[in-house]
Amino acid sequence: MKFKLNRPQLDYINSKSTNTGFVAGLGSGKSYVATLKTIIKKLQNPTLTVAYYLPTFPLVRDIAFAKFPEMLAEMGIEYKLNKSDKEIVVKDHGKIVFRSMDNPETIVGYEVFYTVIDECDILKQEKMTIAYNKIMARNRQKHPKGIKNQLDVVGTPEGFKWFYQRFIKDFNGTTDLLIRASTYQNKHLPPEYVSNLESQYPPNLLKAYLSGEFVNLNSEQIYSYFDRELHHKSIELQDHEVIHAGQDFNYNGCITTLFVIRGDIPMQFGEIITKDTYGIVEALKRYKNTCIVYPDASGNSHKTNASKTDIEIIRKGGLMVHVHSKNPRIQDRVNSVNALLSHNRFYIDIDKCPRTADALEQQAYDERGEPEKYAGSATVDDFTDSLGYFIYYKYPLINRGLTSTSFIV
């Protein structure tokens, strides 16, 4: 088969470097070309094993289990996907193994000749460093003709994290090659793809997620685009309007942030602090409007009492619940809120929501580059978490394989 590749993709396929980094924007075809190169290496080396790593097993399932069979089928190559063993056996050419990196201690007991790491900056930097060292130790299967092992890394830049440290700060000109690709170079994307991203993303994310540049995604203030004057609007709930409630669960300090959506713009008109989940139901039931709750996904396991989870209590209270199967990455949630703020698509009645406004102004990054957490109940981060669960569900910038379920009573 002939594959239409742009120059960065072709350079990546043809790279002979021991370690090749492919840093690229969203929609630039990085996972596509990484899949293609892995298959090529497998076909060229039928007696050897190749490996493809992703940060979590859900991503292995959603990306690797989908892309590899699709591409092998297009190439007319027979295969057998073994999901339980996390591998795909290519007819007459051996196997490709898939592994996740969220538990680095499990990366043991096998050897491979060629390796690709995809989405390297999703993991925290410390864990990614441990996983990378483990992966390097596995990448030692000897080629019968003495051809050297290769370990490639592909991903979208997430600030000055692991990818930047490995291929910029610790770059080795003898063994390493860094290839950059932007979303603009992928001519196979729908024409509206880039314009849609440009209309939603804040400036710093456009440089990272479209141009593939390493930029500082953190300022001291997390929600740096929030402006009390620009984003304030007096909001009165109308009888016909649906209430959208972001929900963060805490002992003695459950935080509920209340929104209406007008013209596809979320507007916060209230904030509620309750002692427990039963208090949430009681407070929301006082409104006669239809109410949809967007909770912390951990409420599926956090139990207010011995028999019922928090989300079950809300459902059985007669309220509608929209929730992802798990919480998004914190940075994805932050980015979604900042994207709305930067384009003036988020308003808050500061007179009715003073603590939420304070939280948007005050929350900062800690010394590890993570959103600061505060001790106690009803704290700054509880308010930003609450509104973030709703914003990410309704206005996500990035979907990394999260599935969602809706409960209606």
C-alpha positions in Angstrom: 0.0 0.0 0.0 1.0 3.6 -0.5 0.5 6.0 2.4 0.2 9.7 1.9 2.5 11.2 4.5 3.6 14.8 5.1 7.2 15.6 5.6 7.4 15.3 9.4 5.5 12.0 9.3 7.9 10.7 6.6 10.9 11.8 8.5 9.6 9.9 11.6 9.0 6.7 9.6 12.5 6.8 8.1 14.4 7.9 11.3 17.2 5.6 12.2 18.0 7.3 15.5 18.1 5.3 18.7 15.5 7.7 20.2 13.1 9.7 18.1 10.7 12.2 19.6 7.7 13.2 17.5 6.1 16.3 19.1 2.9 17.3 17.4 -0.4 19.2 17.6 -3.8 17.7 17.9 -5.0 16.1 14.7 -1.5 16.0 13.3 -1.6 12.2 12.7 0.9 11.4 15.4 -0.9 8.2 16.6 -1.6 7.2 13.0 2.1 7.4 12.0 3.2 5.8 15.2 0.9 2.9 14.5 2.1 2.7 11.0 5.8 2.6 12.0 5.1 -0.1 14.6 3.5 -2.3 12.0 6.3 -1.7 9.6 8.8 -2.7 12.2 6.8 -5.8 12.9 6.7 -6.8 9.2 10.4 -6.2 8.8 11.3 -8.2 11.9 8.9 -11.2 12.1 11.0 -13.1 14.6 11.2 -10.2 17.0 8.6 -8.5 19.3 7.6 -4.8 19.1 5.7 -2.9 21.8 3.3 0.1 21.9 2.8 1.9 25.2 0.0 4.3 26.3 -0.5 6.0 29.7 -3.5 3.9 30.8 -5.4 0.8 29.9 -8.5 2.7 28.8 -6.3 4.4 26.2 -4.8 1.1 25.2 -8.4 -0.1 24.6 -9.6 3.0 22.9 -6.5 3.8 20.7 -4.4 0.7 20.2 -7.2 -1.9 20.1 -9.0 0.3 17.5 -6.2 1.7 15.3 -4.0 -1.4 14.8 -6.8 -3.8 13.6 -8.1 -1.0 11.3 -4.8 -0.4 9.7 -3.8 -4.1 9.4 -7.2 -4.7 7.7 -6.6 -1.8 5.3 -3.2 -3.4 4.4 -4.8 -6.8 3.8 -2.8 -8.4 6.6 -4.4 -11.2 8.7 -4.2 -10.8 12.5 -5.7 -11.9 15.7 -6.4 -9.4 18.5 -6.0 -10.9 22.0 -7.5 -8.3 24.4 -7.0 -10.3 27.5 -3.2 -10.6 26.9 -3.1 -7.1 25.4 -1.4 -8.1 22.2 -2.1 -8.6 18.5 -0.7 -11.5 16.6 0.2 -10.7 12.9 0.0 -13.8 10.7 3.4 -15.2 10.0 5.1 -12.2 11.7 4.7 -12.7 15.4 3.2 -10.3 17.9 2.8 -6.6 18.9 2.3 -6.1 22.6 0.4 -3.3 24.2 1.1 -2.0 27.7 0.0 0.8 29.9 2.4 2.9 32.0 0.2 3.9 35.0 1.7 1.0 37.0 5.4 1.0 36.1 6.1 -1.9 38.4 4.2 -4.2 36.0 6.6 -3.4 33.1 8.7 -6.6 33.7 9.2 -10.1 32.4 9.6 -9.6 28.6 11.9 -8.2 26.0 11.2 -6.3 22.8 13.2 -5.1 19.8 11.3 -1.9 19.0 9.1 0.4 21.2 6.8 3.3 20.8 5.5 5.4 23.7 2.4 7.4 22.8 0.8 10.4 24.8 3.9 10.5 27.1 2.9 13.8 28.9 -0.4 12.6 30.2 1.3 10.9 33.2 2.8 13.0 36.0 6.5 13.6 35.3 7.8 11.5 38.2 5.8 8.5 37.2 6.6 8.9 33.5 10.4 8.9 34.3 10.0 5.7 36.2 8.0 4.1 33.4 10.5 5.2 30.8 13.4 3.7 32.6 11.5 0.4 32.9 10.6 0.5 29.2 14.2 1.1 28.2 15.2 -2.0 30.2 12.7 -4.1 28.2 13.9 -2.7 24.9 16.9 -5.1 24.6 15.9 -8.0 22.3 18.8 -8.6 20.0 18.4 -8.4 16.2 20.1 -11.4 14.4 21.9 -9.0 12.1 23.0 -6.7 14.9 20.6 -3.8 14.0 20.2 -1.5 17.0 17.1 -1.2 19.1 15.0 1.9 18.8 12.6 3.6 21.3 10.4 6.3 19.9 8.2 8.8 21.8 5.2 10.6 20.3 2.9 13.1 21.9 1.3 16.6 22.2 3.3 19.1 24.3 1.9 19.7 27.8 4.1 22.5 28.9 7.6 22.0 30.3 7.0 18.4 31.5 8.6 15.0 30.8 8.7 15.3 26.9 10.4 18.7 27.2 12.9 17.5 29.8 13.8 14.4 27.8 14.1 15.8 24.2 15.0 19.4 24.9 16.9 19.7 28.2 18.4 16.2 28.1 18.7 16.0 24.3 21.6 13.9 23.1 22.7 14.9 19.6 24.4 11.5 19.0 21.4 9.2 19.7 18.4 11.5 19.7 16.2 13.1 17.0 13.3 15.5 17.6 10.7 16.0 14.9 8.1 18.7 15.2 4.7 18.6 13.4 1.8 21.0 13.5 -1.9 20.4 13.0 -1.8 22.8 10.0 0.4 20.3 8.1 -2.3 17.6 8.1 -4.2 18.2 4.9 -6.5 15.3 5.5 -8.4 17.0 8.3 -11.9 18.4 7.8 -11.6 22.1 6.7 -13.4 23.3 9.9 -11.3 21.4 12.3 -8.6 24.0 12.8 -10.9 27.0 12.7 -13.1 25.3 15.4 -10.1 24.9 17.7 -8.9 28.4 17.0 -12.3 29.8 18.0 -12.2 27.8 21.3 -8.7 27.6 22.6 -6.8 30.3 24.6 -3.6 31.6 23.0 -1.1 29.5 25.0 -3.0 26.3 24.2 -3.1 27.1 20.5 0.7 27.2 20.4 0.9 23.9 22.2 -2.0 21.9 20.8 -2.0 23.2 17.2 1.6 24.3 16.5 3.2 21.6 18.7 5.3 24.0 20.6 6.6 23.6 24.2 5.1 26.6 26.0 4.3 27.5 29.6 0.8 26.3 30.3 1.0 27.4 33.9 0.9 30.9 35.3 0.9 31.5 39.0 -2.9 32.0 38.9 -4.6 29.0 37.4 -7.6 30.8 36.0 -5.6 33.7 34.7 -8.2 34.7 32.2 -10.8 35.5 34.8 -11.7 39.1 35.1 -14.3 40.3 37.7 -15.6 43.1 35.5 -15.5 41.3 32.2 -17.1 38.1 33.4 -19.7 39.5 35.8 -23.4 39.5 34.8 -26.5 39.8 36.9 -28.4 36.6 36.4 -32.0 35.8 37.4 -33.2 32.2 37.0 -36.3 31.9 34.8 -39.1 29.4 35.5 -38.6 27.5 32.3 -34.8 27.2 32.5 -32.9 24.0 33.3 -30.5 24.2 36.2 -27.0 22.7 35.6 -25.3 21.9 38.9 -21.6 21.2 39.2 -21.0 19.0 42.3 -17.9 18.4 44.5 -18.3 16.0 47.4 -16.7 16.6 50.8 -17.4 15.8 54.4 -19.1 18.8 56.0 -18.6 20.9 52.9 -20.3 19.7 49.7 -20.1 22.4 47.1 -22.7 22.9 44.4 -22.3 25.5 41.7 -25.5 26.4 39.8 -25.7 27.4 36.1 -28.1 28.2 33.4 -27.1 28.0 29.7 -28.2 30.9 27.5 -27.1 30.9 23.8 -24.7 28.0 24.6 -23.0 30.2 27.2 -22.9 28.9 30.8 -23.9 31.5 33.4 -23.4 30.8 37.1 -26.2 32.2 39.3 -25.7 30.4 42.6 -23.4 28.5 44.9 -24.5 26.1 47.7 -22.6 24.6 50.7 -24.2 21.6 52.4 -23.1 19.2 55.1 -23.7 16.0 53.1 -25.2 14.5 49.9 -28.7 14.4 51.4 -28.4 18.1 51.9 -27.5 18.6 48.3 -30.8 16.8 47.2 -32.8 18.8 49.7 -31.3 22.1 48.5 -31.8 21.4 44.8 -35.3 20.1 45.2 -36.3 23.5 46.5 -36.1 24.7 43.0 -39.1 23.9 40.8 -36.9 23.8 37.7 -35.6 20.7 36.0 -32.1 20.1 37.5 -29.1 18.1 36.0 -26.2 17.3 38.4 -22.6 17.0 37.1 -20.8 15.3 39.9 -17.3 14.3 40.8 -17.1 10.8 39.3 -15.6 9.4 42.5 -19.1 9.9 44.0 -19.8 6.5 42.4 -17.6 4.9 45.2 -17.6 7.5 48.0 -20.3 6.5 50.4 -22.2 8.9 52.6 -23.5 5.9 54.5 -22.8 2.2 54.4 -25.2 1.3 51.7 -25.5 4.1 49.2 -23.0 6.0 47.0 -23.3 9.8 46.7 -24.5 9.5 43.1 -27.1 6.9 44.0 -28.4 9.2 46.7 -28.8 12.1 44.1 -30.5 9.8 41.6 -32.9 8.4 44.1 -33.7 11.9 45.2 -35.3 12.4 41.8 -32.6 14.4 40.1 -31.0 13.8 36.8 -27.2 12.9 36.8 -24.7 13.3 34.0 -21.3 11.9 34.9 -18.2 10.5 33.1 -17.0 7.0 33.9 -14.0 8.6 35.6 -12.8 12.2 36.3 -10.8 13.9 33.5 -7.2 14.9 34.0 -7.1 18.0 36.2 -5.3 20.0 33.5 -8.0 19.1 30.9 -10.6 20.4 33.2 -8.6 23.6 33.9 -8.1 24.1 30.2 -11.8 23.8 29.4 -12.7 26.5 31.9 -9.9 28.8 30.7 -10.9 28.3 27.1 -14.4 29.7 27.9 -13.0 32.6 30.0 -10.5 33.6 27.3 -13.3 33.8 24.7 -15.8 35.5 27.1 -18.1 32.5 27.0 -18.5 32.2 30.8 -20.3 34.6 33.1 -20.9 34.6 36.8 -23.1 36.7 39.1 -20.4 37.7 41.5 -23.0 39.1 43.9 -24.6 35.7 44.2 -21.4 33.6 43.9 -18.8 35.5 45.9 -16.8 32.5 47.0 -16.6 31.0 43.5 -15.3 34.4 42.2 -12.7 34.4 45.0 -11.7 30.9 44.1 -11.2 31.7 40.5 -8.9 34.5 41.5 -7.0 32.8 44.2 -6.2 29.2 43.2 -2.6 28.9 42.1 -0.2 26.2 41.0 2.0 24.6 43.7 5.7 23.9 43.4 5.1 20.7 41.4 3.0 22.5 38.9 -0.3 21.0 40.2 -3.3 23.0 41.2 -3.0 23.9 44.9 -5.1 21.9 47.3 -6.4 23.5 50.6 -7.0 21.8 53.9 -10.4 21.9 55.4 -13.9 21.9 54.0 -15.5 24.4 51.5 -12.1 25.6 50.4 -10.9 27.4 47.2 -10.2 24.2 45.2 -13.6 22.7 46.1 -15.4 25.6 44.3 -13.2 25.4 41.2 -13.6 21.6 41.2 -17.3 21.9 41.4 -17.7 24.2 38.4 -15.0 22.3 36.5 -16.9 19.0 36.5 -19.9 20.8 34.8 -17.8 22.8 32.4 -15.7 19.8 31.3 -18.8 17.6 30.7 -20.6 20.2 28.6 -17.6 22.1 27.0 -14.6 19.7 26.9 -11.6 20.7 24.9 -10.0 17.3 24.9 -11.5 13.9 25.1 -9.0 11.2 26.1 -11.2 8.2 25.9 -13.6 9.0 28.7 -17.0 7.4 28.4 -20.1 8.9 29.9 -23.3 7.7 31.3 -26.5 9.5 31.9 -29.0 8.6 34.7 -32.5 9.8 34.5 -35.2 9.1 37.0 
